[in-house]
């Protein structure tokens, strides 16, 4: 073991001396290999960014990986039960939705049913349809003239949902959950709703089904939530100033939804017990969000594409260092023959050549990783505002590991043949020299 360790150390020392003695050839090898290793680093970093872009829509509309998505079947007292259970929790947020009309009273809204303003369809069905216990439904806007009013879905939040759904703030301010609730509900519109309010001038009067009176909303910001239908977010306690909590659990507008952290198992257990106490043991649905389970084919295909690109550029870089290595060994035939004549083992000669290519690969990998870090930081500063997936993006450690591995692999692939050739040089060569 000691002799093997000594040979390894000798190979590294002599290899380092060879790099220093042939700076120009080392520089040419590094240029050839730099592009290959940088391609591997860029491909790996691109895979991470592409994965982030691929799951971005899922994160906006459903939640980040690991989030517990909980649905509670709407029933009597469901809204009150949900609000009481989530109160005071930092690791869970309740979302209770309803439809609202903002604008002139006693008119039919412009986008009835909460349809998108670009005509792409969607929406939440008939405008605020009212149904009795027997299932008989009527349209309260039937016979009313069309007017300056906009219908949209309003989502009442018990806390900041952005820890689970990273909504991108486009303008204004997000909801402030500190302090007392305002009597004028503060709304944050999504981009689809903001488009409608930019197209039409409507009075600031908001009405809900089941509300005790109409309220005067205040629009404080605009977010990108990945939804093509008009939608707004509001503090639940500000909305409850104008309507009873049970009105927020109207099954016509969807079941109450809760988002909880992966560690909030006690919260889910408590909620399940409370729901079971109502008499329905199957009214709670829990789903753990995993992007790879929802898009396995797309993600796997993306990984194979980037892997293929990485292998291709690595082979190109290895071919460059192989070419320079063979030329270097050809020039050093007499040197290696002389070393063999004074008793240097063949394995040590091969180790000297291989150590040079490995050190060259490692140095090149460090340079390529540094260039990748600088390039990604520059891309974030220049394009982060227009492309959210580049905003505040950090250099992925996977790309760094891939860069180091690529440099070492390229050093081995580019140095094996020259090392074998150096080891086969006969001692008699020195006599011909």
N, C-alpha and C positions, 0 to 999 in steps of 0.2 A: 504493500500500500504506500509506503514512504517513497519507494522508487517511482511508482506511477505518479504520485503527487509531484515529485521533483521533475519528471518529464513534462507534466502538464504545465508546471510553472515555467520551465525552460521554454516550452513552445510559446507561451504567452509573451515572455520577455523578448525572445528573438523575433516573434511575429510583430510585436510593437516596434522594435527597432527597424524591421523591414518597412513598416508603414511610414515611419519617419524618414527613412532613407529614400523612399520613392514617393514623395509627396504628390507629384503630378499624376502618376498612375493611380494613386489612392483617390485623388480628387476626381479623376475621370470615372473610377469605379463608383464613387459615391454619387456622382451626378446620374449615372445610369440607374443605380439602385434607388436613388432618392425618389424618382418619379414613380417607380413601382411600389415602394413602401408608402409613399404619400397617397397613391391610388387605393391601397388597402385601408389606410386610415380614413380616407374620405369615404370609401364604400361602407365601412363599418359605422362611421358617424352618420352617413346618409341613411343607413338602415335604421338607426335609432330615431332619427328625425322623421323618416318616412313612417315608421311605426307610430310615432307620436301623432303625425298628421292623420294616419288611418283611423286611429281610435279617438281622434279629437271630437268627431260628431257624436260618438257613443258617450263620451264623457260629458258633453254638453246636455244631451237629451236624457241620459240615464244616470250616469255617475262614473267616478273613477274606479279603477280596478279594486276589488275588495269591499266596495260599499255594499251594505245590506239594504236592499230595496224591499220595502214592506208595504203591502196593500191591505186595507181593512174594508171588508164589505160594508157598504152603507146600510145603516139601520137606525132605529130610534136610539138616541143618546150616543151614537158613534162619535160624532164630532166632539162632544163634551168629553168622552172617555179619552180620545186621542190627545186633546189639548191638556187634560190633567196629567196624563202619563208623560208627555214630553216636556212639561213645564220644569224649568231649572236644569235641563240636560244640555251639556255642551257637545256631547257626542251623538246627538240625534236632532233632526229637524223634521217638522211636519209640514206638508204642503196640502192645502185644502183649496180646491178650485171651484169657481162659479163663473157664470157669464154676466157681463155688465154692459150697459149702453151709456155712452158719454155723448152728450149733445142735447139737441132740442127735445123737449118732452112731447109725448103723444105723437111721435112720428115713427115711421119704419126706418131702421138704420140703413145706411148706404151699403154696407157689407153684411147683409142679414145672415145670421148664423155664425158670425165671426170669420167669414171667408177672407182669404188673402186679397190684397188690393191689386195684385198683378194678374188676377184672373186665373191662377193656377189651380183653383179648387181648394178643397179642404174645409176648414171650419168645424163647428161643433154641432151642426144640425140646425133645426128650426130655431128661430130667434126666441130664446127664453121661454120655450114651451112650458105651459103650466098643466100639471096632471093632478087628478084627485086620487083618493085611495083605491078606487075601482079601476084605475088605469085610463080614465077618460081624459084626453089631452086637448087643450085649446091653445091657439096662438093669440097671445094678448095684443099683438100688433095687427091682427086681421082687420082690414078695412081702413087702416090708418094711412095717411099720405106719406110719401117718401120725404125725408127732410135731412137736415144737417146733423147727423148722429152716426156714431161709429160703435159697432159692437165688437167686443174682444173678450178673451178669457182672462180672468183675474185670479192669480195664484196667491193665496194668503200664506205667509211664512211665519213660523214661530221663532226663527233664528236665521243666521247667515248661511244660506245654502251653498255658498261658493266653496266651502271646504269639501263638498261632495261633488258639486257640478261647477267646474271652473268657468263661470260665465265671464265673457270678455266685456269690460266696460268700455263703451265707445265714446260717451260724452256724459257730462254732468257728474252726479254722485250716486253711489249705491245707497241702499237703505241703511239708516242708522238705527240699530236696535237698542241703543242706550237712551235713557231718559223716558219721560212719560209719553204715551201715545198722543198723536195730534188728532184733533177733531176733523181736520181736513186731510183725508188719507193721502199719503205720499206714494206716488206710483213711479216705478221704473219700467219703461216700455222696452219691449224687444224691437229689433230693427224692422220687423214686418209691421208692427203697430205704429212705430215712428214714421214710417212711410205714409200711412194713412193720415196721420195728424199733420204731416207736411203738405199733403195734397188738399185737405179740406180744413176749413176754419169752423170749428164747432164750439158751442158754449160749454163752459166748465161745470156741467151738471151730470152726476153719475147716479144711475139707478140700478138696483139689483132686484131679483125675484126674492121676496121675503124680507126686504129691507123695511125698516120702520119709517124711513124718510130718505129723500134724495140728499146726496152729499156733494161737496165741492172738492174735487181732487186737485192735487198739485203734482205735476210731472217734474221729477228731479233728475232723471238720467235715462240713458239708452244703453242696452246691453245686447250682445250677440249671444243668443241661447240656442242657436241651431234650429229654431222652429220657424216654419214658413207661414204660420197663421198668427194673426195679431194676438199678443199676450202681454200682460203687465204683472209686475210683482209688487206686493204691498205687505206691510206689517199686519199680522193677523189681529193684533189688539186694536189697531186703528180701524180695521174693517168691522170689528165686532162692536164698535161704538154705534154702528148704524144697522146692525142686523143680528139676530140670535145665532148662537153657535151652531145649532142644528141645521140652519139654512146652508151652512158651508159643507154639509155632508149630504147634499141632495144627490141622489143616484143619477139624476138626469145629466149631471155635469161631471161624473166620474167619482170613483171611490177615493177616500182619503189616502194619501201616500206619505210614507215616512222614509227618510234616509238616515241610516245609522252607521257608525264606524264599525270596522270588523271586530273590535274589542267590546262592543256594547251588547254582549250576550245577556247580561242581567236585565237590560232594558227590554229586549225582545221577549224574555221569559215573563217579565211583569205584564207586558202588553198582551201576551197570549193568554195569561190567566184572567185578565180583566175582560177580554173579549169572550173567553169561554164562559165566564160568569153570566153573560147576556143570554146564554142558551144555545149559541151556535159555535160548535167546536171547529168548523171548517171555514170560518170566515176570515182567517188570517193567512196571507200568502207571503212567504219570505223568499227572496231570490238574491243570491250573491252575484254581483256584476263581475264578469270576467270577459274582457274583450276578445281573448283568443278563442273562447267558446262560441262567441257570436260570429266571428269572422275567421275561422280556422283556415279555410282555403286561401283567402287573400293574404293573410299573414305568412303562411308557409311559402306561397309563391314568391312573395317579396323577399323572404330570406334566401331562397334558392337563387334568385336573380342576383342579389348582392354578393352571395358566396361565389357565384360563377365569375362575376366581375373581379372580385378580389383575387381569385386563383389566376385569372388571365394576366392581370397586371403584375402579379408576383412572379409569374414565369418569365415575363418580359424583363423584369429587373434582374432575375437570376441569370438570364441569358447574357445580359450586359456584363455582369461581374464575372461570369464564366469566361467570356471572351478575353477580358483584361487579365484574368488569372492565368489562362493558358499562355498568353503572350509573356507575362512576367516569368513564369517557370521556364519558358524557352530561353529567356535572357540569362537565367540564373543556373543553367545546367552545370557549368564549371564549379560554381559555388557549392551546389548540392553534392556534386561528385567529390569535391574536396572534403566536405563534411563526412561523406561516407568513408573516405579513405582514412580519416583520423578516428573512425570508430563510432560515428553517429548512427544510431539504429534507424532503420527504414520508418518505423512507426513515429519516431520523433520528427523526421523530415516531413512526413505527411502532416503531423500535428502543427509544425511551423507554418505551412501553407494554409492549413485550415484555420489556424488561429488568426492569421491576417484577414482572411475573408470574414470570419466571425466578428472580429473587432470592427472591420469596415461596415458590416451590416448593422452592428449595434449602434455605432456612431451615426450612421445614416438614419436609423430608426428614431433616434433622439431628435435629430434635425427635422425629420418629417412630422413627428408628433408636435414639436414646437410650432412648425408652420401650420399644422391643422388647428391647434389651439388659437393661434393668432387669426387665422382665416375665419373660424367660427365666431370669434368675438367680433370681428369686423362685420360679418354678415348680420349678426344680431343688432349691432348699432345702426347699420345702414337700412336694413329691411325689416327690423322687428316691429315697427309701427304698422306696416302693410301686411305682414305675415305673422300672425300671433304665434305660430309654432316655433318661430325663431326668436321670439321675445324671451329674454332671461334664460336662454338655453345655455346649459353648461356642457363643456366637452365631456362626452361619455367615457367613463373609465374603460369600457369594452374596446373603444377605438384605440386607447393607449396600449392595452394589452395586445390587441391585434397587431399594432404597429411594431412592438418589440418582437413578437413572435414572427412576424413577417420578415423583419431584418435578420433574425437568427436563422430562419429557414432558408432565406435567400443566400445567406452566407454559407450554409451547409451545402445547398444545391449548387451554388457557383464555385465552391471550393473543393468538392469531392474529387472531381476529375483532375484538376491541377494537382491536388494532394497525392492522388494515386500515381500520377505521372512522375512527380518528384520522387516518390518512394521507389520507383522502378529504375531510376537512373543508375547505370552500372558504375562501379569504381573506376573501370578502365577509361572512362571519359576524361578523367583528370590527366591521364597520361597523353591523350591526344591533344589536350589543351596546351 
